[in-house]
Amino acid sequence: MKTIDELLAEGVKGKRVFVRADLNVPLAEGTITDDGRIRAVQPTIAKLAEAGARVVVASHLGRPKGAPDPAFSLAPAAARLGELLGTDVAFATDTVGSSAKETVAALTDGRVAVIENLRFNAGETSKDDAERGAFADQLAELADVYVGDGFGAVHRKHASVFDLPARLPHAVGQLIATEVGVLKKLTDEVKRPYVVVLGGAKVSDKLAVIDELLGKADRLLIGGGMAYTFLYAKGYEVGISLLQKDQVDKVKEYMRRAEETGVELVLPVDVLASTDFPDLKTKAPAVFETVDADKIPADKEGLDIGPKTRELYASKIADAATVFWNGPVGVFEHPDYAGGTRAIAQALLDSSAFTVVGGGDSAAAVRTLGFDENAFGHISTGGGASLEYLEGKTLPGLAALEG
């Protein structure tokens, strides 16, 4: 892969450089609640602008259905990018239409523009190669050079990620280069003990990575909603907790394999259980009880790991040399159920390990709970992309940049 530094050495002054970023930030009534992904790509954009490039930034946001939807506009992200860059950032109100063409044509050396949400065009995510390619052809008309730096999207075979690099001279941005370097430390250059903490809602989302990690990790700590399928597979009553019964046989197989291969698979020993899911909007105080993991009442659901589990997991992280964490271990958005996720984050900080927070909700949790993100070894911008890399899959966006 050609690096951005190699691209800059060749000279980009006056060239239109298309940066495929990941500005897929969470919004609440049009206000950005976590700008981590914008801050992550800002250095690449700043480097190009300082070198005199005419920078065209593109991204997706959310899951609009192939047509414009004001709720998923990139306008707030463009405004925030301008604040971070300390300069005005132009904004095109479409992707490849008249506004995009006029906005890009008006750019002068060192200036930056953001075009509207790529997923407002059905060609971006189309399964049809011809339709996707036609959209990539239109995007290519806006640029002379392509820089891939949207790590959170490299596992998608989308027009701007996979097809567009084949149509333009291309290079890898600073963020993707960093992300791939970190992931190699979790796959090819692992220092042990290697501890993986997996949380999140559904065990089905993590099956492939668990399958891969059973041959690589020393310990797997399981939390979040997915833990209750493991507990059920052990024969425990889990009440009305999140449960994927169709995955129980697979989970039993993984527990058997972990025992056979000497991988320590650690499950919660106690949980915070309640009859009611918390109100995440008002954050009204929750009513819950702490119960042993094998004694969850039939009318209650587990919503966070309990204090004994927090201590147990911290002890399993304490002597690690490498820790990868993906997925909160409770409903961290509510203060009464944030304790488990907070304990995991603190355990990572207290250890001397190389620590990687695997994007998505875990990255958001770290920032929401007030931790200094610079204190961790690395906070990924792409949860899904990180997991698929660890699963050993070929990521379309990375393959395209290597071509």
N, C-alpha and C positions, 0 to 999 in steps of 0.2 A: 504494500500500500504506500502510495506517495503521501508524505506528511505535509501538514500545512506549512511547516518551516521550509521544506523543499519547494513548495508552491510559491511562497513569498520570495525565496531566493531567485526564482525564475522571473518574478515581477508580475504584479497584478494591477499596477496603476492604470486607471482608466478602463479596466475590464469589469464586466458585470459578473459578479460572483454569486451564484445561487447557494445559499446555506440552508440545507435541510436541518432545521433545529427541532427540538422537542419543547414547545411552549404549552404543552398540555397541562395547564395549571388548574387547581381547583378554584371554582368561583362560587361565591354566595351573593346572589342578587347583583351580579355584575362586578363584585369586588373580589380581587385575588386574595385567597386566604393563605397561600403558601407559594412564594415566588422562587423556590429553590431551583426549579428547572431553568428558569430564565437566567438566574445568576450563574448557573453552571455553563451555559453556552455563551455568556457575555464575553469572556476572554477571547474566544475565537473570532467573534464579530468585531471586537475592538481591534484586534491585530490586523484584520483585513482592511478595516476602515482607515487605520493609521498608515497602512501601506498604500493608500490611495485607491483601493477598490471601490466599485459601486456595488454595495452589498444588498442583495435581495434575499430576505429571510422568509422562509416558508415553514409551516407546521400544520399539524392537525390539532383539534381540541375537542374532546368528548366524542360522542358517536352520533352526529347528525346523519340523516338518512339520504345522503347524496344530493342534498338541496340546501339552499341558504336557510339558516335558522338563527335569528338574533341571539338566542340564548347561548349559542356556541361561537359567537364572534371573537376573533383574536384582537379586537380593538383594545381591550384592557391590557393584554399582554404586550402589545406594541407600545402603549403608553408607559408601561413599567420598564420595558427595555430602554426607552428613551431616557428615563430617569437614571437608570444604571449606567448608561453610556455618557450621560451628561450632555446630550444633544437632542435636537428634534429628530424624530423618526417618522418618516412618511408612512401613510397607511392606505393601501388599496382596498377598495370595498368589494372586490371580486378576486378570483384566482387567476384566470387567463383572459378575462374580458377587457373592455376598454379602460376601466380604471387601473387594472394591473399594468397594461401596456403603457398608458400615459404616465403613471407613477414611476415606473422603471425608466422610461425615456427621459424623465425630468431629473433623474439622479445625476449629481456631479461627483467628481472624485472625492472619496472619503465619506460619502453620505450613505445612509442606511434607509431601507424601506422594508415594510412587512406587508405581504399580501394576505388576503383573507383565507380563512380556514380551508385547507386543501380538501377536506372531506365534504365541502359544499358541492363538490363535483363528483358524480358517481364513478368517474373513471379512476379516481384515486385508489379506491378499495376493490374495484371490480375483479372478479375471478376470471373474466375473459381477457386473454392476453392482448387481443386487438384493441379492445376498448381502453384498457389500461395504457397500452402503448400510444394510442392516439392522444390521450391526456398528457403523457410524458412528452410527446412531440410539441404540444402547445407550451408546456412549461419550458422546454429547451429553447424556445424562441425568446425567452426573457433573459437568457444568460449566455456567457461565454465559457464559464468554468463552474464546476460543481464541487461543493465541499459538504461531505456528509458528517454531521455532528449531532444528529438526533438519536442518541443511543436508545432511548425508550421506544423507538419504532423500528430498530434494525431487525427484529424478528418477524416483521410484516413484509409480505411480498406485495408492496404497494407501489404505485407509479412513481412517486417522488423518492422512494427509498431504493427500489430495485431496478426500475426501468430507466429512470432519468440518468443515472451515472453512465450507462452504456452509450448515451447520446452526447456526452460532453467530456472534455478532459476533467479528471476528478482527483480529489485528494481527501484524506481523512482529517477531520478536525481535531482540535486539542482534547475535547471532552471524550470522544470515542477512543482515541489513543490511550487516554488515561484509564478508561473503563476496562478496555481489553487487557491492559497491563496488569490491573488489579485482579481480574478474573483468572489470569494465568497463574497467579499466586494461590488461587483456590483449586487449581486443577493440575498444573504441571510442576509447580514449585512449592508444594505445601509443606509448611513447617508444623510439626506435631508436638502435642496433641491437637487434633483438628476437631473443633466442636461446631456443630450446626444447630441453630435454633430456628425451628419452623413454626409459624403461627398462621393466622388468617382463618377465614371462615370454613372453607371446604377442603377436605382431604383430597378430593378428586383433582383440585388444581395443582397439587404437589406430588401426585403419584409418580410421575416420571422422574422428578428430581430425587425423591426418596429412593427409588429403584437404583439410580446412579450412585447416590451417596452411600448406600449400604456397602459399596465396595471401596469407598474412599475415606469416609469420615470415621473418627474414633468414637464420637458420641453424637447422638441425635436427641435433642430436647424438643418435645412436642407440646404446643400450647394452642390457645385460641379455640375457635369453634371446631377445628378439625380434630382436636384432642378427644372429643366425646365419641367419635367413631372408634378410636383406638380403645378407649375405656369400655365401650360396649363390646368390642371384640374380645376383651378380657373377661367378659361375663358380668360386668357391672351394670347396675340400673343407672340410666342417665337422665331420667325424668323427661322433660320436654326440651332438653338441650338439643342444639343443632346436631343432627345425626344423618349420615348417608348410609342407609342399610345396604344399598347395592354395592358398597365398597368394603363391607366387613370381611368378606373372604380374602380380598386382596390385602387388607391390613393384617389379617392373621398370617398370611404368607410372609409379609415383611417382618413381622415380629419373630416368626420362626427363623427367617434368614438372618436377622440381626443376631439372634442367639447363636446360630451356627457359625457365623463369621466373626464373632467377638465384638461386634459393634454394640456399644451401650445405648439402648433406646430407653429414654427416660420420659415418663408420663407424669401428669399432675397427681399429687397425693391429697390435695384439698382444693376446693374451689369456692368462689362466692356465688351463691345460688339465689334466685328470686323467682317469684311467680310472674313478674312483669318486666318486660324489656324497658330500659330507661328512656326517658324523654330527652333526646339529644339536642332538641332545640332550646328548651327552657333550662335544661340541666338541673331540674328539680331533684332534691335529695331522693336517693333510691332506698328501697326497703329490701334488705337481703340478709342471708345468714351464711356463715362459713361452715362448710360441711366437708367430711372426708370424701375423697373422689369415688369411693365405692358405696357411698350412702347418700346420693343425691335424691331428695324426695321426688315422688312421682309427679307432683304438680309444679316443680321448679326447674329452671334451666340454669346451667352454669354460664356465668358472664365474665369471669376473670379467674386466673389462678389465685390460690389462697396464700397466706403468709408462709406456711411450711414449704410449699412448692417454690416460692420465691427464694427462700433460703437454700433449698436443695439445688435449684438451677444455678444460683450464684456460685455455689460450691463446685459445681460441675464446669463452670466457666473459668474459675479462679486460676487454674494451672495450665490453661490452654495457651498454645503458641499462635494458633489461628482460629478466629471465630467468624462465621458467616451467619447473619441473622436476617431472616425474611419473614415478615408477618407479625403483627401485634398479637399478644397472647390474651387479650381481653378487649372489651369494648372501651378502648382508651379515650374515645371522644367524650365520655362521661366521667367526671372526676372521681366518682365512687368506684369505677371499674378501670381506672388508669394505673392502679398500683402495681399490677403484674408487669405491664409493659415498661413502666418506669424502672422497676427492679431489674429487668433484663438490660435496659440501656445503661443503668448505673453499674451493673456487673461487668459490662463490656469496658466501661471507662476505668473501673478498678483493676482490671486485669492488665498484664503487660503484653498481651497478645496483639497481633495484627488483626484489627477489627474491621469488618465490612458490613455495613447496613445495606440490605439488598433492595433499596428503592421502594416505590409505591407507598403503601400505608405505613410501613415501618419508618421510612424516611420522614414522612409527614408527622408521625408520632414523635420522633426525636425532636423536631422543631416545635411542635405544638406543646410538648411537655417542658420546653424551655432549656433543653440541653445545648451546649456549645457544639455545633456540628463539626467544627474543626478539631475537636478532641478525639474524634473517631479516626481510624485509619483511612476509611473511605466511606462516603455515602453515595450509593449508586442512584442514578436518575431513572433507571429502568428495571423495575421488578420483574416483569415478564421476560424481558430480554436477558437479564442476569440468570434467571432460572433455566431458560432454554440453553444458554451457553453451558451452564453446569451440567445439563442433561446430555451434553455432547452433540447437540443438534447443529446443523449448518444454518447460520442466520443469514437470510437473503440480503440484508443491507450490508453486512460485512463482506459477503461473497462478491457483491456488486463493486465494492470499493477495491477489492483485490484484483478485479479483472482489468 
